[in-house]
Structure formats: C-alpha cells, structure tokens
Amino acid sequence: MKKIYEKDLIYLGNYLNKYFSKTSGLVLILCAFISTPLYAQNTQFSNYGFGEIALNPAASASKNLIGVNALYRIQRYNNGMSINSTQMQFQYALINQSAGKRWGGFNLVAQSDKVSEGIPYTFYSIKPGFAYNLEIMPNNFLAMGVELSANQSGFNTADFTTGSQWVNNQGFDETAGLGEDFQRQQVTYFSVATGLMWYDNDAEGYRRNYLGLSVFNLNQPARSIISGDDEIPLKFSALGGYQFFNLNRHAFYAEAIGIKSLNDVFWGAGPRWSFRFEDTSHFDPFTAGELDIFARYFSGDRISLGTQIAQKNFSVGFAVDLHLENTAQMASTEFSVSIFKRLPITKEEELPEEEYTVGSTREFKDDNFQDQPVKVIEKEYKTSVSRDFSFELRKNFNYGFNETNLNDEAKAYLNDIAVMMQANTALKLRVTGHTDNIGTEEANQKISEERAKGVRDYLESLGIAHERLSYEGKGTTEPLVKNNNEENRAKNRRVEFLIYATKD
C-alpha cells in the first residue's frame, strides 16, 4: 500500500478543488486518509536559526538564555487554501556559577499545523527536552540532547456531506447520517528524538561555528489511520553554520540545513550578515543589540529573505518566501518574536594569598570573586602612619537593575572592612558607586550616589566615625567593560573602596 504525506494531500487538494466541487474534493481526500497510511511531515520554518531547538534537542544547552520564542507561518495557495503553523519554544540554560560554566539546558516546544480550507486536517505536538553541555577544549563545546514528544493528528468531518443525506421526496437533510463509518478521525502517538551539537565561541561568548545532527522517531511509533502496525520512519536532521568573515562588529556566516525521511529530502543553504551595535546615544531608539539579515535557497525552488533584530530582552523577526517554479503556491510569510533574559556566567575566584603592600593598587580579573576576610594590619598601623599610603578594593555586590539595597553577602564583606578600620584608626575610606548605561545620565548618577551612601551609612552603623568616611557617585562615566550585554552590565553595577591614610 502506498504511503502518502501531508504535502501530497495538499497537491491532491489543489487538483481536486480545481476540477471538482469543494464537497466532492473533500470526500475524495477523506477517502485518501482512510485508505492509506499517513505520516506527519512538519512545517520547515525559513528562520530556522530562531527555532533551532525544534530541529535539534541539543540546541537548548548552547546559549545562556531563559526565554520564550514564538514563530507563526502562513503558507498560501492559489486556490484560497492556506496552512497556518504556530510554534512556541521555551528554553532555560542550566549554569553552575561556582564553576563558571553552563552545564546544560531544558526546553519545551509546542507546535500546531492547521489547514484553513480544503482539507480539514490538524496536527498538534508538545516536546519536552533536556541537553547536557560539555566543554571539550577552551571555547569548544559539545552538547547532547534528548527529547520526548506527544503528537496528535486528525481530521474533522463536520463539513462533509454525502448522498446518504439526500432523502427521497424530501431533499437534503443535514441532520441525517453520512452513511460512512469514520472511526479513527484522530490519532495520538509518542516519539523519541536525540541530537548532538558541536559549537565554538569567540572571546565575547558569541557562537561562531556550529554543526548539529539529530534523529527523530527513534522508537518508530505506529501512526496510521487504519493500519495500527504501520511505523513512522526515522527522520534525520542536520544544520550547521560557519563564520567566514568578522571585522568591526560585522560578521558573515554560511549556513545550511538538511532533513531526510525515507526518500524525501529537504535542504536549504544561504548567507547571513550579523551586526552587533552599541548604545552610543541617549536619543538612539535602540539599545545595544544585534541585527541579522539572511537569504536562503530551499529545495523545491523556494527563496527566503528575512531579518531579525535583537535588543536587551526581546527580538523580532520577519521572513518572506518566494516560490519560483511552483505555480500552485503563493508567497509565504513568517513572523517571530522572542522574550528572553541573558544569564551571566561569573566564575568565583579566591583572592591570592599575598598581602597588599603599602602604596599598592591591585586589579582583579573578575569582580565577582569569592569573599575573603579583609586582613587586619593592626600590628603595622594603630593610630598613626609613618607616611601616606592608599590601596583600592573593587566589589560587585550583585546589584540588580536600579537596586541600591545591600544583601547579606555585601554586609558580611563590609563587616570585615569595619573590623580592619576599628583596629586601625588612622585608616580612612572613600566609597565610589557605579552603574551600567541603562537609563538617563541623571538617574544613573543618583543611583550610583545612593549605592555609595548606603555603604557609608552601614559602616557608620557599625561604629566607624562619620569623619573617616566619604562617598561619591560616578554614574556611567567609568565602566569596567563595555555595556554590550547583560553580563557586562552586571559587572559595571559595583562599588569601589579607596582605603588610605595620611601622615600626621
């Protein structure tokens, strides 16, 4: 018995709608459903980079994100029929902050396909998945994922009519039975998929090159309208990208995708230009983010053009498909929206054992270092010093956006500083507050002052004399790193301490 696919039903629908009435066409299509096994062949989105989790279960472990993606595609045909596809994706990166590594990711994908007119067919799927991420060498990673899916497909006979509803001497009676036995209008089945993805990152954590392979329907579930023992064949998927040019925040990629199931092969390839821009003006409507423009050619003479722009916590995209040789299809459109938060990776490091020397200044590789007790130097200085000296400490108290309150970690750190200053009354302290670049200059200046003042007030509450403490705020004027992502902005939300003494 010959197997048919969804796209074959679409071609059949086009033919029947052209040469027969709508009712006759629907009846014949229904006969095709109930007389032959049917396998699902999900819609392939043009902006597959936006929804790559659905193509490879390992992809959820390749980015430091928690967020939701939504894609909507309308594929139109000349006879008025259209296929509407919706896909929702949730992903959550799993990060070990103490080791400073992303070790895995969780994802959930939901999809629906509906035919608006001509074939009363629907398909629904929900897919939870998990992926493990392994660093095989510096900035080179291998992610391994597994996915379970629950799928349901079927057709609705509500709009069908048959000759059995024509009653002699009475005419058409829509309440009469169809005269057909539609016992299996809906089929539910479960499947398993797995995937591997290799990728490497640049120095700023952006993905450069990647290659992913995945296999779907590993359990080859039975899914047929009339034949319960008929199995869905394995489906193989591959996707990859290579960065062949990178200069001044401009990057060009060559990307490709391939999907194979039995003798059916779908593939696509094309270039993508990516530009990372920064927030250099307060009047700029865009914050720091990324702009992508892509062009792709897919098998079946389909050309796709699209763009996507990403901001701090969201991105939007649009794509249009043109069919060169397929006269039955019209231009297809695709929309995508994403809401997300970038999760920082900040490895905690212990301070070196060596002591500060008089007059020295020390810089740290990462200001999220593990707290260490401030070493008391009371043996060397008690109430006076022999010459002027100073040294600096920098600390990130993990301030959230627009936050000025001290958490327990910050208070523990300041307790140690208070012990040192109580034991060495010649020491004085100046606190300087800093912010990221989100918001106006006036607001950031005020927040930086409030952060520094909060530190001073807490030290005073521990018994440090008011005249030994001072504070200032510098707003956004002295960032440690560029404010081009959430991780860097978190580093810039900090306070700095200048501990000094002057000779009497």
N, C-alpha and C positions, 0 to 999 in steps of 0.2 A: 504493500500500500504506500502510495507516495505521500511524503511529508510536505506540508506547506508551512510558510512563515507569515508573519504579520504583513510584511511588505508585499507578499504575493496576494494577500487578501485586499490590500489597497489597490493594486493594479487590477484585480478582478472587479473590485467595486467601481473603479473608473470605467472599465469596459461595459459593465452591466448598466451603469447609470446612463451611459451614452446611447446604448441600443435598446434598452428596455425601460419600463416604468420603474419608479422607485420601489414600489411594493414587490414587483417581480424580482428585481435585483436583490432585495433583502432576503427574499425566500431562498433564492439560489445560493446566496452567500451563507445563509444558515445551514443549508444542505452541505456546503463545503466544510463547515465547522463540525457537523455531527457525523460526517462520513470519513474524515481523515484526521490523524493525529496533528496537533498544533503545538509548536514551540514558541516561547517568547523570545523576542529579539528587541532589547530595549533601545530607546532613542539614544543616538550619539550626539551629545551637545558639541557645538563648534568651539566654545570656550572651555575645552576640556581641562585646561590648567586650573580654572576656577573650581571645578568639581572633580579633581583627580582622585579624591577619596573613593568615589564610586567606581573608578577604574582599577584602583589598587588599594587593598586594605592596609598596606604598609605606609601609605602616604600620611596618615594622621600623626606619625612619630617624627616627621621631617621638618616641622615648624613649631616655633614657640608661641602657640596661639591657643586661646579659648574663644570660641565664637560660633556663629551660625551663618551658613551660606544658603541662598535661595536662588534657583535658576528656573526660568519659565521659557518654554519654546513653543512657537506656533508654526506648524508646517502646513502650508495651504496647497490646495489642488484646484485645477481649473473648473472642476465640476461643482465647486462650492464646499466640498468636504475639507476638513482640517483635522490635524492631530495635535492635541494640546498636551504637552508634557510638563510636569512640575517636579522639581527635585529639591529636597531640603536636606541640609547636612549640618551636623553638629560635631565639633571636634574639641578635644581637651588634651593639651600636652601635659605629660607627667614629668615633673622636674625634681631632681634631688639637689636641693640648694647647698647642702653641706659638701657634696662632691662637685657642685658646679656643672652638672650635666643633665641633659634631657634623656631620660631612660626609656620613655615610651609614650603612648598616646591612646586615647579612647575615641571612638567615633560612632555616630548613629546616622544612617541615611534612610530617607523615606522618599519614594517616587510613585507617581501615578501617570498613566497614559490613558487618554480618552479620545475616541473618535467622535467628532461633533455631529457628523451627518453621514449617512450612507451605510456604515457598519456599526451596529450597537455594541462595540467592544470596549472593555475597560481592563486595565492592568494596575495592580497595586503591589507595592513591595516595601518592606521595612527591614533594615540590615544593621544590627549592632556589630561592632568590630573592635579588636584590640591589636596594638602593634608594639613591638619591642625594638628599641633603638640601641645600636652598638657602635661605639667609636673604634674603628679598626686601625686607624692611624690619625695623626693630627689633622683635624678638619675634614676627615673622610669617614663616612658613616654607612652602616648597613642596617636597614630597617626590615623587620619581618612581621607580617600581619596575618590575622585570621578573621574571617567574617562568617556569620550565620545569617540567613535571610528567610523570612516568611513571605510567600508570594501568593497572590490570588488573581485569577483572570476569569473572565466570563463574558457573557453577552446578555442583553435584555430583549425579551420578546414582546415587550409591551406594545410596540408599534407594528407588529406583524399582523397581516390578515391573510386568510386562506379561503378557498372555495367552500370549505365546510361552514363558513359563517353566512353563506348565501342560502336563505330559506325560501323554498318554493312558494309562490303566490304571496310572498310577504316582502321579499327583498333582503337587503343586507342587515344583519343583526350583530352588532359589535360585541354583545354580551354572550354570544354563542361560542362554544369551544372551538379551538383551532383545528381540532382533528389530528393533531400531531402530539407525540409524546416527547416533551423536552425535559428529560430527567436530569441532565447534567449541564445546567446553564452556568455553573460556577465550579472552578477547580482551585484547590488550595494545596500548595506543596512547599517543602522546606529544602534549602540547599546550603552547601558549604563552599567557601572560597578561601584561597590563601594567596599571599603575594610577597615579593621581595623588592626592595628598592635600595639602590646604591646612589649616594649623592655626596658632593663635597661643597664646602662653604668657603667664601672669601674671608678676609681678615675682619670684616664688619659683621659677619654672620649671615650674609645673603647667600642663597643657594646659587651655584654656578652651573654645574653639570649634574645630570641625573639619568638613571636608567632603571626602569621598573618592569617586572614581569609578574603576571598573576594568572591564576587558573580558577575558573568558576565552575559550579555544578560538579564538584568533586565526588559527591555521593550519587550523581546521575539519577535524580529523583524521577519517579513516574509522574508524568503530567500529560494527559490526553483526554479528549472529550469523551471518547467511547472505549479506548483501549488502555486499561489501567496498567498493563505491564510494559507500556512504551516508555522509554527512558529519554530524558533530555541529555543531549551530548555535551561533552566538555567544551568549554569556551575559553580560549587563550587570549590574553591581552598583553600588549607591550606599549610602553611610552617612554620617551627619552628627550633630553634636551642638551645642547652643547653651546656654551658661551664662546663665540669665536672673536669677539671684539669688546673691549672695555676701556673707556677713556673719559675722564672728567664727568663721571656720573652717568655716562651714556653706555649702554650695553646692548649687544645684538646676540640673539640666540637662534639656532636652528633646532626646530622641534618636530617630532613625528609621533604618530600613534598607529597601532595595528591591532585588529581584532579578527580572530578566526574561530569559526564553529562549523564543523564538518567541511563542506566545500564552499561555504560562504566566507568571503574575506572582505573586510572593510579596512581602509587605511587612509591616512592623511598626513600631510607634511607642509611646513612653511616657516617663514622667519617671524621673529618677534623683536620689536625695539622696546627697550625699557629705559626710562629716565627717572633718576632719583633727584627730587628737588627739595630745597630747604626753605624754611620760613624766614625770609630776609627782610620783610617789611610788615609793619603792623597793619598796613592797609591792604595787604595781599589777602584775597578771599580764601586762599588755600594755605593750610599748614604744611609742615614737612611731610612728604609722601612720595608716591611713585606713580608714574604714568606708563601704561603699556599700550602698544598698538600692534596688531598682528594681522597677517594674511595667510590663508591656508587653502590648499587644494585637497579635496577628498575624492575618493574613488566614486565613480558614477557621475563624473563631470560636475562636481559641486565646488564652488569657490566661496570662501567665507572671509569677510572683512569685519574686524571688531576692535574695540578699545575698552580699556578699564583704567579707572583712576582710584588710587587708594589714599586715604587720609589716616589720621591717628587711630580712629576706632571704627572706620567703616570704609567700604569700597563699593563702587557701582560699575557695571559694565553693560555693553550693548554689542550685538553682532547681527549681521545680515548675511544670508546665504543666497547665492545666485546659481540657478541650475542651467547649465549651458545647453545640454542636449535633451534633457528630459522635458518634453513639452507638456506633460501632464501636471507637473509641479510648478507652482509659482514661487516667488521669493519667500523665504522663511526668515523669521525674526526671533531673536533670543535676548532675554534680559536677565541680569544677575545683580544681586545685592548681597552684601556681607556686612555683618556687625561682629566685631571682634575686639580682643584685648591682647596685646603682646605681653607675654610673661617674661620678666627679666631672669637671667641666669647670673647669679652673683656668688661665685665661689668664696667661701670664707677662708681666710689665711691667718695663721698665727703670726704675731709680731716677732721679729728677730730678737734673739737673746741679748745682743749687745746694748749697752746703755747709751743714752744720749750724752754727748759731751757739751761742755759749756760753749755757747755761741753757735751750736749746730742746728741745721734745719734738715728734716728728713721727709722725702716724698714716699708715698705708698702706692703700689701697683693697683690696689683696689681698696676703696674706702669703706667697703663692707667687711672689714676684717673682723676676726673673732675678738671679742672683748678680752683684754688682759688688764690686770691691776696696774694702775699707774705706780711706778716705782718711786717710793719716798726717798728724798735725798737729804733728810734732816741732818745726817752726820756731816754733810758738807756745808749746808746753809741752815741757819737757825733764825736769827733776827736781822742779819745783815750779810752783805756780799762784798767781796774784795774788788770786784769790777762788774761793769754792766754785762748782761748776757740776756739771751732770749732763745726760745725754740718753739716750733709750731706743731700742733696736732690737728688733724682733719678727721671728722667723723660724720658718717651718714647715719642719722637716726631713723632712717626709713620713713621720712615724712611722706604722707600721701599728698595728692594734689590739693593745694590751698590749706593744708593742715599745719598747725603750729604747736599742738599739744605734745608733751613728752610721754613716751611709753615707758614701760618698766625697764626695758633694755637701756634706754637713754638715761634714766635716773640712776641705774646701777653704775654706769660709766661716770656720771657726774659725782656720785658718792666717792669714788676713788680720787677724783681730782680734788674734792673738798678735803679729804684726808691729807693729801700732799700739801695743800695750801695752809691747812691748820698747823702742820708740823713745820712749815717754813714761812713765817710771817713776812719775810722780805719779798715773797713772790706776789706778783700781780697778774691779772688775767684780763684779756680783751677778747670778746666773743664777736664773731662776724657771721651773719646769716646770708645765705644764697638761695636762689630759686632757679627753676627752669624757665623756658621762654613762653610758656602758655599764659595768656592773659596780657593785660596792658602793663606798661612800664610802671605806672603809678601803683597798681595793685600789687605787682611783684615786689616793688620797693617796700611797701607796707608789710607784706608777708615776711620778707627777709628780716625786717626790724623786729617784728613780733616773735619770730623764732629765736633771734639772739636775745631779746629781752626775756623770753621765757626761761632760757638757760641761766641768765644772770639772776632772775628772781628766785629760781630754785636753789642756786648756790647761796644766796643770801639767807634763805630759809634754813640752810644747814649751818649757819653761823659765820659765814665769810663776810667780813666788813664791807659795807657798801662802797667805800672809797678805794678798795682794792679791785673793784670790778668795773668794767665798762663794756659797752656793746655798740655795734653798728650794723646796718644792713646795706648790702650792695646789689640787691635785686638780681638782674640777669647779666650784669656787666662783666662778671668774671667766671664764666663756665669752665668746668674741668674738661669736658668733652663736648663735642657737637650735640646740639639738641635735635638729632635727626631720628631718634626712635625712643620708645618708652623706657628702655633700659638705660640709655644715656641720660635722659631727663631725670630719672630717679637718682642718678649719681650727682647731678647738679643741685638737687634739693638737699642741702647739707649745712652744717655749721663748722667753723674753724676756730681754733683756740690759739692765741698767742700768749704764752706764759713767759714772763720776763721779770727782771729785777734790775734796779739801778743802784749804783754805789752811793752811799750816804755822803 
